[in-house]
Amino acid sequence: MLQGAQILVVEDNPELQGILADFLEVKGAEVDFADNGEMGFNLAAENDFDAIILDVMMPKKDGMQVAQELRKMGKTTPILMLTALNGKDDLLTGFESGVDDFVTKPFQFPEIEARLNALIKRFKGQVATTTLSYGDLVINEKTRQVERQGDKLVTTPVMYQILVSLVKAQGEVVSRDALIHTLWGEDVPDKDVLRSHIYLLRNVLDKPYEKPMLKTVPKVGFRLEL
């Protein structure tokens, strides 16, 4: 999957940047680099990459800022964040900023490869030309725009994919295992990150509206309710 992939690495540590470059290029990827957050943001904003590897702690802009600003401008490129942070609050902040997945330092390169492959596969699989709807919720799969009652909802790529699965189910239950497999394939995260994404999705999908749509089915999964 990495063969021919266009990947941006935003990392201020020259040694780590070089190691990542060697690994990704051996795997057939085409790699561009930035050694600070501002440069990384500009490159990501002006070019179409298949994935972005983004460090958290960087000069000029930190990784969370870069991710958040890219999402605000409509960039949906998958973001894999490198971090020494592993608390639940840090994960939640990252997901709120638009990060798709995390790898904690020190990491193993097979993990980097597996997570990049999963992100790129999911991202490319989202490109379609149909419109999905359930009640007052409408998803344009071509533009990946989500609306409820005519209001545009701002979703991260993971939140978007969860909604697509739920809308396609048309009120039937989608199991937690099915969602996890859709989002991460066989590379299941160590932590229960699905819970964080569901929490964020509820804030966007239900909190502003009188009737909540996203329902939890205890010990099974989730469904939408009209």
Contacts in CASP RR format, 6 or more apart in sequence:
PFRMAT RR
TARGET T0000
AUTHOR 0000-0000-0000
METHOD contacts of the structure
MODEL  1
MLQGAQILVVEDNPELQGILADFLEVKGAEVDFADNGEMGFNLAAENDFD
AIILDVMMPKKDGMQVAQELRKMGKTTPILMLTALNGKDDLLTGFESGVD
DFVTKPFQFPEIEARLNALIKRFKGQVATTTLSYGDLVINEKTRQVERQG
DKLVTTPVMYQILVSLVKAQGEVVSRDALIHTLWGEDVPDKDVLRSHIYL
LRNVLDKPYEKPMLKTVPKVGFRLEL
1 116 0 8 1.000
1 117 0 8 1.000
1 120 0 8 1.000
1 121 0 8 1.000
2 24 0 8 1.000
2 27 0 8 1.000
2 28 0 8 1.000
2 29 0 8 1.000
2 113 0 8 1.000
2 116 0 8 1.000
2 117 0 8 1.000
2 120 0 8 1.000
3 27 0 8 1.000
3 28 0 8 1.000
3 29 0 8 1.000
4 28 0 8 1.000
4 29 0 8 1.000
4 30 0 8 1.000
5 28 0 8 1.000
5 29 0 8 1.000
5 30 0 8 1.000
5 50 0 8 1.000
5 51 0 8 1.000
5 116 0 8 1.000
5 120 0 8 1.000
6 29 0 8 1.000
6 30 0 8 1.000
6 32 0 8 1.000
6 47 0 8 1.000
6 48 0 8 1.000
6 49 0 8 1.000
6 50 0 8 1.000
7 24 0 8 1.000
7 29 0 8 1.000
7 30 0 8 1.000
7 31 0 8 1.000
7 32 0 8 1.000
7 49 0 8 1.000
7 50 0 8 1.000
7 51 0 8 1.000
7 52 0 8 1.000
7 53 0 8 1.000
7 116 0 8 1.000
8 31 0 8 1.000
8 32 0 8 1.000
8 33 0 8 1.000
8 34 0 8 1.000
8 40 0 8 1.000
8 43 0 8 1.000
8 44 0 8 1.000
8 47 0 8 1.000
8 49 0 8 1.000
8 51 0 8 1.000
8 52 0 8 1.000
8 53 0 8 1.000
9 17 0 8 1.000
9 20 0 8 1.000
9 21 0 8 1.000
9 24 0 8 1.000
9 31 0 8 1.000
9 32 0 8 1.000
9 33 0 8 1.000
9 34 0 8 1.000
9 52 0 8 1.000
9 53 0 8 1.000
10 33 0 8 1.000
10 34 0 8 1.000
10 36 0 8 1.000
10 37 0 8 1.000
10 39 0 8 1.000
10 40 0 8 1.000
10 43 0 8 1.000
10 44 0 8 1.000
10 52 0 8 1.000
10 53 0 8 1.000
10 54 0 8 1.000
10 55 0 8 1.000
10 58 0 8 1.000
10 63 0 8 1.000
10 66 0 8 1.000
11 17 0 8 1.000
11 20 0 8 1.000
11 33 0 8 1.000
11 34 0 8 1.000
11 35 0 8 1.000
11 53 0 8 1.000
11 55 0 8 1.000
11 58 0 8 1.000
11 82 0 8 1.000
12 35 0 8 1.000
12 36 0 8 1.000
12 37 0 8 1.000
12 55 0 8 1.000
12 57 0 8 1.000
12 58 0 8 1.000
12 59 0 8 1.000
13 55 0 8 1.000
14 35 0 8 1.000
17 33 0 8 1.000
17 35 0 8 1.000
20 31 0 8 1.000
20 53 0 8 1.000
20 112 0 8 1.000
21 31 0 8 1.000
21 33 0 8 1.000
23 109 0 8 1.000
23 112 0 8 1.000
23 113 0 8 1.000
24 31 0 8 1.000
25 31 0 8 1.000
27 113 0 8 1.000
32 43 0 8 1.000
32 47 0 8 1.000
32 49 0 8 1.000
34 40 0 8 1.000
34 42 0 8 1.000
34 43 0 8 1.000
35 58 0 8 1.000
36 58 0 8 1.000
36 59 0 8 1.000
36 60 0 8 1.000
36 61 0 8 1.000
37 58 0 8 1.000
37 59 0 8 1.000
37 60 0 8 1.000
37 61 0 8 1.000
37 62 0 8 1.000
37 63 0 8 1.000
37 65 0 8 1.000
37 66 0 8 1.000
38 60 0 8 1.000
38 61 0 8 1.000
39 60 0 8 1.000
40 61 0 8 1.000
40 66 0 8 1.000
41 61 0 8 1.000
41 65 0 8 1.000
41 66 0 8 1.000
41 69 0 8 1.000
41 70 0 8 1.000
44 52 0 8 1.000
44 66 0 8 1.000
44 70 0 8 1.000
44 75 0 8 1.000
44 77 0 8 1.000
45 70 0 8 1.000
45 73 0 8 1.000
45 75 0 8 1.000
48 77 0 8 1.000
49 77 0 8 1.000
50 77 0 8 1.000
50 78 0 8 1.000
50 120 0 8 1.000
50 123 0 8 1.000
50 124 0 8 1.000
51 77 0 8 1.000
51 78 0 8 1.000
51 79 0 8 1.000
51 80 0 8 1.000
51 116 0 8 1.000
51 119 0 8 1.000
51 120 0 8 1.000
51 123 0 8 1.000
52 77 0 8 1.000
52 78 0 8 1.000
52 79 0 8 1.000
52 80 0 8 1.000
53 80 0 8 1.000
53 82 0 8 1.000
53 112 0 8 1.000
53 116 0 8 1.000
54 63 0 8 1.000
54 66 0 8 1.000
54 67 0 8 1.000
54 79 0 8 1.000
54 80 0 8 1.000
54 81 0 8 1.000
54 82 0 8 1.000
54 99 0 8 1.000
55 63 0 8 1.000
55 81 0 8 1.000
55 82 0 8 1.000
55 83 0 8 1.000
56 62 0 8 1.000
56 63 0 8 1.000
56 64 0 8 1.000
56 81 0 8 1.000
56 82 0 8 1.000
56 83 0 8 1.000
56 84 0 8 1.000
56 85 0 8 1.000
57 63 0 8 1.000
57 84 0 8 1.000
61 69 0 8 1.000
63 81 0 8 1.000
63 97 0 8 1.000
64 93 0 8 1.000
64 94 0 8 1.000
64 97 0 8 1.000
64 99 0 8 1.000
65 97 0 8 1.000
67 79 0 8 1.000
67 81 0 8 1.000
67 94 0 8 1.000
67 97 0 8 1.000
67 98 0 8 1.000
67 99 0 8 1.000
68 96 0 8 1.000
68 97 0 8 1.000
68 98 0 8 1.000
70 77 0 8 1.000
70 79 0 8 1.000
70 98 0 8 1.000
71 97 0 8 1.000
71 98 0 8 1.000
71 154 0 8 1.000
71 156 0 8 1.000
76 123 0 8 1.000
76 144 0 8 1.000
76 157 0 8 1.000
77 123 0 8 1.000
78 100 0 8 1.000
78 101 0 8 1.000
78 119 0 8 1.000
78 120 0 8 1.000
78 122 0 8 1.000
78 123 0 8 1.000
78 157 0 8 1.000
79 98 0 8 1.000
79 99 0 8 1.000
79 100 0 8 1.000
79 101 0 8 1.000
80 99 0 8 1.000
80 100 0 8 1.000
80 101 0 8 1.000
80 102 0 8 1.000
80 103 0 8 1.000
80 112 0 8 1.000
80 115 0 8 1.000
80 116 0 8 1.000
80 119 0 8 1.000
81 94 0 8 1.000
81 99 0 8 1.000
81 101 0 8 1.000
81 102 0 8 1.000
81 103 0 8 1.000
82 102 0 8 1.000
82 103 0 8 1.000
82 105 0 8 1.000
82 107 0 8 1.000
83 90 0 8 1.000
83 102 0 8 1.000
83 103 0 8 1.000
83 104 0 8 1.000
83 105 0 8 1.000
84 104 0 8 1.000
84 105 0 8 1.000
85 104 0 8 1.000
86 102 0 8 1.000
86 104 0 8 1.000
88 191 0 8 1.000
88 196 0 8 1.000
91 102 0 8 1.000
91 191 0 8 1.000
91 193 0 8 1.000
91 196 0 8 1.000
92 196 0 8 1.000
92 199 0 8 1.000
92 200 0 8 1.000
94 102 0 8 1.000
95 156 0 8 1.000
95 158 0 8 1.000
95 193 0 8 1.000
95 196 0 8 1.000
95 197 0 8 1.000
95 200 0 8 1.000
96 200 0 8 1.000
98 156 0 8 1.000
98 157 0 8 1.000
99 156 0 8 1.000
100 119 0 8 1.000
100 156 0 8 1.000
100 157 0 8 1.000
100 158 0 8 1.000
101 115 0 8 1.000
101 118 0 8 1.000
101 119 0 8 1.000
101 184 0 8 1.000
101 189 0 8 1.000
103 111 0 8 1.000
103 112 0 8 1.000
103 115 0 8 1.000
111 187 0 8 1.000
114 187 0 8 1.000
115 187 0 8 1.000
118 184 0 8 1.000
118 185 0 8 1.000
118 187 0 8 1.000
122 157 0 8 1.000
122 161 0 8 1.000
122 182 0 8 1.000
122 183 0 8 1.000
123 157 0 8 1.000
126 141 0 8 1.000
126 144 0 8 1.000
126 157 0 8 1.000
126 160 0 8 1.000
126 161 0 8 1.000
126 164 0 8 1.000
127 141 0 8 1.000
127 142 0 8 1.000
128 141 0 8 1.000
128 142 0 8 1.000
129 141 0 8 1.000
129 142 0 8 1.000
130 141 0 8 1.000
130 142 0 8 1.000
131 138 0 8 1.000
131 139 0 8 1.000
131 140 0 8 1.000
131 141 0 8 1.000
132 138 0 8 1.000
132 139 0 8 1.000
132 141 0 8 1.000
132 164 0 8 1.000
132 167 0 8 1.000
132 168 0 8 1.000
133 139 0 8 1.000
133 167 0 8 1.000
134 166 0 8 1.000
134 167 0 8 1.000
134 170 0 8 1.000
134 171 0 8 1.000
134 224 0 8 1.000
134 226 0 8 1.000
135 226 0 8 1.000
136 148 0 8 1.000
136 149 0 8 1.000
136 150 0 8 1.000
137 146 0 8 1.000
137 147 0 8 1.000
137 148 0 8 1.000
137 163 0 8 1.000
137 167 0 8 1.000
137 205 0 8 1.000
137 213 0 8 1.000
137 224 0 8 1.000
138 146 0 8 1.000
138 147 0 8 1.000
138 148 0 8 1.000
138 150 0 8 1.000
139 145 0 8 1.000
139 146 0 8 1.000
139 147 0 8 1.000
139 160 0 8 1.000
139 163 0 8 1.000
139 164 0 8 1.000
139 167 0 8 1.000
140 146 0 8 1.000
141 164 0 8 1.000
144 160 0 8 1.000
145 152 0 8 1.000
146 152 0 8 1.000
146 153 0 8 1.000
146 155 0 8 1.000
146 160 0 8 1.000
146 163 0 8 1.000
147 153 0 8 1.000
148 205 0 8 1.000
148 209 0 8 1.000
148 213 0 8 1.000
149 209 0 8 1.000
151 208 0 8 1.000
153 204 0 8 1.000
153 205 0 8 1.000
154 204 0 8 1.000
155 163 0 8 1.000
155 201 0 8 1.000
155 204 0 8 1.000
156 197 0 8 1.000
156 200 0 8 1.000
158 183 0 8 1.000
158 197 0 8 1.000
159 197 0 8 1.000
159 200 0 8 1.000
159 201 0 8 1.000
159 204 0 8 1.000
161 182 0 8 1.000
161 183 0 8 1.000
162 179 0 8 1.000
162 183 0 8 1.000
162 197 0 8 1.000
162 198 0 8 1.000
162 201 0 8 1.000
162 222 0 8 1.000
163 201 0 8 1.000
163 205 0 8 1.000
165 174 0 8 1.000
165 178 0 8 1.000
165 179 0 8 1.000
165 182 0 8 1.000
166 174 0 8 1.000
166 214 0 8 1.000
166 222 0 8 1.000
166 223 0 8 1.000
166 224 0 8 1.000
167 224 0 8 1.000
169 223 0 8 1.000
169 224 0 8 1.000
170 224 0 8 1.000
171 223 0 8 1.000
171 224 0 8 1.000
171 225 0 8 1.000
171 226 0 8 1.000
172 223 0 8 1.000
173 217 0 8 1.000
173 220 0 8 1.000
173 221 0 8 1.000
173 222 0 8 1.000
173 223 0 8 1.000
174 221 0 8 1.000
174 222 0 8 1.000
174 223 0 8 1.000
175 220 0 8 1.000
175 221 0 8 1.000
176 194 0 8 1.000
176 220 0 8 1.000
176 221 0 8 1.000
176 222 0 8 1.000
179 194 0 8 1.000
179 221 0 8 1.000
179 222 0 8 1.000
180 188 0 8 1.000
180 194 0 8 1.000
183 194 0 8 1.000
183 197 0 8 1.000
198 214 0 8 1.000
198 216 0 8 1.000
198 222 0 8 1.000
201 214 0 8 1.000
202 212 0 8 1.000
202 214 0 8 1.000
205 212 0 8 1.000
205 213 0 8 1.000
205 214 0 8 1.000
206 212 0 8 1.000
206 213 0 8 1.000
206 214 0 8 1.000
212 225 0 8 1.000
213 224 0 8 1.000
213 225 0 8 1.000
213 226 0 8 1.000
214 222 0 8 1.000
214 224 0 8 1.000
214 225 0 8 1.000
215 222 0 8 1.000
215 223 0 8 1.000
215 224 0 8 1.000
215 225 0 8 1.000
216 222 0 8 1.000
217 223 0 8 1.000
END
